[in-house]
Amino acid sequence: DGVETLKQVKQIRPDVGVIMVTGFSVDELLKEALKNGSFSFLRKPFDMDLLLQAMDQCLQQSGKTAR
C-alpha cells in the first residue's frame, strides 16, 4: 500500500519530499503517513492548485525551488 511504499522510499532517500494522495478518507491512514515522513496528504478528488501549492511548500522546505 501507499504507506508501506512511503516507508521504503524514506529508507532509501530520507530527504525526499513525499505528498500522499488517496481516495480513502481514513484518519488513521493520514496519521500513519505523516508519522512516517509524508510532507502532505491530499484526498481525491483534489484541486490541482492544492497539489501545486503542496509541491511548492515541500520544495521550499527542502531548500529547492519549483521554477
N, C-alpha and C positions, 0 to 999 in steps of 0.2 A: 504494500500500500504506500501511499504518499509519505507518511511519517517515517516508515522504515527506510524509504529511499532517501529522505532528508537526513536521517542518521548516518547512512552510508556516505552520502556526499560530504557531510561535515567531517567525517573521519578522514576523508581524502583531502579535502580543502576546507579547513575550519574557517577561513577568512571569506569564503564565497557568500554572497547575499542570496537568500532564497525567499521567494514570495510564493506561498502556497495558494492554490486555487481549488475550490471544492464545490460540488453540487449538494453536499450534505450540510445540514445545519446542526452539528453536534458540538456542543460546547466543550466536551471532554477532548475531542479531536483538536480543537483550537488550542486548548491549554497544552496538550502534549506537543503540538507542533511548535508553539512559542517556547516551551521549555527546552526543546531540542535544537533551538537555534534559528528557527524561521524568523526572518525580519518582519514579515507581514503576512496577512491571511485574508484572502478575498473569497466571498461566496458567489457562486453563479446564480443567476446571470449577473455579471458585473459591468460597470460602466468603464469603458476604455480609459476615460480620463482618470479614474481612480487607480487603474493599473499603472498608467504613466506617472502619476503622482507618487505612487509607492516605489516605482523604479527610480525616480529622481531622488527621493529621500534615501533610499538604500545606497545609491551611488554617492550621494553627498556624505553619508555617514562613513563610508569606506574611503573617502578622500578622492573619489574619482568623479568625473563629470560625464553627463549623458551626451553632451554635444561636443 
